[in-house]
């Protein structure tokens, strides 16, 4: 979900957690092509993949704009039809996602970097859309979503603590913290993020 370079799929394969079909979704077609090349280096070739150049916010962002724990039958049918069109099997066993973590818009300067979309998530639309995707498409018995998410925004005071857990509950999902990695302190005396790296 937002496959980027495909690194999460590579890790899943290399750690033995890949045993099925991989579906790549990203709004950037270059990212999908990059992911395909990287996966090919690890023995996963295009005939084993499904890829879709699509913006999940355009499709899975709730029409109300707010989380809803319940599933609506008509919405379920609508989303299922999209997965059928894309060719993604359902229900989905595992979702890998590393969403942008700053819930704000980037400042538009002279040029926009392609990496801005990987950092800034205005109004948490990508995060909300990915959780909505999980609510409708994860296997209800064994499906899991591995969400790799930075707490930088929380440390900056932009969002409340445990934001992902709160949002997950709002979608009827259960969140469990599997691992927490601290950011190593910079050796630079003038590190602008020194106070929030913990």
C-alpha positions as CSV (number, residue, x, y, z in Angstrom):
1,X,0.0,0.0,0.0
2,X,2.0,3.0,-1.3
3,X,4.7,0.5,-2.4
4,X,7.4,3.0,-3.1
5,X,10.7,1.2,-3.8
6,X,9.1,-2.1,-2.9
7,X,11.4,-2.5,0.2
8,X,8.7,-3.8,2.4
9,X,7.8,-6.6,0.0
10,X,11.5,-7.4,-0.4
11,X,11.8,-7.7,3.4
12,X,8.7,-9.9,3.6
13,X,10.1,-12.2,1.0
14,X,13.6,-12.3,2.5
15,X,12.4,-13.0,6.0
16,X,10.2,-15.9,4.9
17,X,6.9,-14.1,5.4
18,X,6.1,-14.1,1.7
19,X,4.2,-17.1,0.4
20,X,1.6,-15.6,-1.9
21,X,0.9,-13.1,-4.5
22,X,2.2,-9.6,-4.1
23,X,0.1,-6.6,-5.1
24,X,1.7,-3.2,-5.5
25,X,-0.3,0.0,-5.3
26,X,1.2,3.5,-5.6
27,X,0.1,6.8,-7.0
28,X,3.5,7.2,-8.6
29,X,4.1,5.0,-11.7
30,X,7.8,5.4,-11.4
31,X,7.7,4.0,-7.9
32,X,5.8,0.9,-9.1
33,X,8.4,0.4,-11.9
34,X,11.2,0.8,-9.3
35,X,9.5,-1.8,-7.0
36,X,9.2,-4.3,-9.8
37,X,12.9,-3.9,-10.6
38,X,13.9,-4.3,-6.9
39,X,11.7,-7.4,-6.5
40,X,13.1,-8.9,-9.6
41,X,16.6,-8.7,-8.0
42,X,15.2,-10.9,-5.3
43,X,13.5,-13.4,-7.6
44,X,10.0,-12.0,-7.7
45,X,9.2,-11.3,-11.3
46,X,6.4,-9.3,-13.0
47,X,4.2,-12.4,-13.7
48,X,4.1,-13.0,-10.0
49,X,2.9,-9.5,-9.3
50,X,-0.2,-7.3,-9.6
51,X,0.5,-3.6,-9.8
52,X,-1.9,-0.7,-10.0
53,X,-1.0,2.9,-10.5
54,X,-3.7,4.4,-8.3
55,X,-4.1,7.0,-5.5
56,X,-5.6,5.2,-2.5
57,X,-6.9,8.5,-1.1
58,X,-9.0,9.0,-4.3
59,X,-10.6,5.5,-3.7
60,X,-10.5,4.6,0.0
61,X,-10.8,7.9,1.8
62,X,-14.2,7.8,3.5
63,X,-16.8,10.0,1.9
64,X,-17.6,11.5,5.3
65,X,-14.0,12.2,5.9
66,X,-14.2,10.6,9.3
67,X,-13.5,7.1,10.5
68,X,-16.4,4.7,10.9
69,X,-15.9,1.3,12.6
70,X,-18.9,-0.3,10.9
71,X,-18.9,-1.8,7.4
72,X,-21.5,-0.5,5.0
73,X,-22.7,-3.2,2.6
74,X,-22.9,-0.9,-0.5
75,X,-19.5,0.5,0.3
76,X,-18.1,-3.1,0.7
77,X,-19.5,-4.0,-2.7
78,X,-18.1,-0.9,-4.3
79,X,-14.6,-1.5,-2.9
80,X,-14.7,-5.2,-3.7
81,X,-15.6,-4.4,-7.3
82,X,-12.5,-2.2,-7.4
83,X,-10.3,-5.0,-6.1
84,X,-11.8,-7.3,-8.7
85,X,-11.0,-4.8,-11.5
86,X,-7.4,-4.5,-10.2
87,X,-7.1,-8.2,-9.8
88,X,-6.2,-8.2,-6.1
89,X,-7.5,-11.4,-4.4
90,X,-9.8,-10.9,-1.4
91,X,-9.8,-11.1,1.5
92,X,-6.3,-9.8,1.8
93,X,-4.0,-11.7,4.2
94,X,-1.3,-9.0,4.8
95,X,-1.0,-5.3,4.1
96,X,2.4,-3.7,4.3
97,X,2.3,0.1,4.6
98,X,4.8,2.9,5.5
99,X,2.6,6.0,5.3
100,X,3.8,9.6,5.5
101,X,3.9,10.7,9.1
102,X,3.6,14.5,9.1
103,X,-0.2,15.5,9.0
104,X,0.4,18.7,7.3
105,X,0.9,20.1,3.8
106,X,4.4,20.7,2.5
107,X,5.5,24.3,1.9
108,X,5.5,24.9,-1.8
109,X,8.8,26.4,-2.8
110,X,10.2,26.8,-6.2
111,X,10.0,23.1,-6.9
112,X,8.3,20.1,-5.2
113,X,10.4,17.1,-4.4
114,X,8.9,13.7,-5.3
115,X,9.7,12.6,-1.7
116,X,7.4,15.2,-0.2
117,X,4.4,12.8,-0.6
118,X,6.3,10.2,1.4
119,X,6.7,12.7,4.4
120,X,3.6,14.9,4.4
121,X,0.0,13.6,4.7
122,X,-2.4,16.6,4.8
123,X,-5.3,15.9,7.1
124,X,-4.0,12.3,7.6
125,X,-5.8,11.3,4.4
126,X,-3.3,8.6,3.4
127,X,-3.3,7.1,6.9
128,X,-7.1,7.1,7.1
129,X,-7.4,5.7,3.6
130,X,-5.0,2.8,4.4
131,X,-6.9,2.0,7.6
132,X,-10.2,2.1,5.6
133,X,-8.7,-0.3,3.1
134,X,-7.8,-2.6,5.9
135,X,-11.2,-2.4,7.5
136,X,-12.9,-3.5,4.3
137,X,-10.4,-5.9,2.8
138,X,-8.4,-7.7,5.5
139,X,-9.3,-11.3,6.2
140,X,-11.4,-11.0,9.3
141,X,-10.0,-14.1,10.9
142,X,-6.3,-14.0,10.1
143,X,-5.6,-10.7,8.2
144,X,-2.9,-8.4,9.5
145,X,-1.6,-5.0,8.5
146,X,2.0,-4.1,9.2
147,X,2.1,-0.3,9.6
148,X,5.5,1.2,9.9
149,X,4.9,4.7,11.2
150,X,7.0,7.4,12.7
151,X,6.0,9.2,16.0
152,X,7.8,12.3,14.9
153,X,4.6,14.3,14.7
154,X,3.7,13.2,18.2
155,X,7.1,14.3,19.5
156,X,6.6,17.6,17.8
157,X,3.2,18.0,19.4
158,X,1.3,18.1,16.1
159,X,-0.8,15.0,16.9
160,X,-1.8,13.4,20.2
161,X,0.0,10.4,21.6
162,X,-1.0,7.0,20.3
163,X,-2.7,8.5,17.3
164,X,-2.5,5.3,15.2
165,X,-4.1,3.2,18.0
166,X,-6.9,5.7,18.4
167,X,-7.6,5.8,14.7
168,X,-7.4,2.0,14.4
169,X,-10.1,1.7,17.1
170,X,-12.3,4.2,15.3
171,X,-12.1,1.9,12.2
172,X,-12.9,-1.2,14.3
173,X,-9.3,-2.4,14.1
174,X,-7.0,-3.5,16.9
175,X,-3.5,-2.0,17.0
176,X,-0.6,-3.7,18.7
177,X,2.9,-2.1,19.0
178,X,5.3,-4.7,17.7
179,X,8.6,-2.8,17.9
180,X,9.8,0.7,18.7
181,X,13.1,2.0,17.3
182,X,14.7,5.2,18.7
183,X,16.3,7.6,16.3
184,X,20.0,7.8,17.0
185,X,21.2,11.1,18.2
186,X,23.1,13.2,15.7
187,X,26.7,14.0,16.5
188,X,26.1,17.5,15.2
189,X,25.8,20.1,17.9
190,X,23.3,22.1,15.9
191,X,20.9,19.2,15.1
192,X,17.5,21.0,14.7
193,X,15.7,17.8,15.7
194,X,17.8,17.2,18.8
195,X,15.0,17.9,21.3
196,X,12.4,15.6,19.8
197,X,14.6,12.6,18.9
198,X,13.8,10.0,21.6
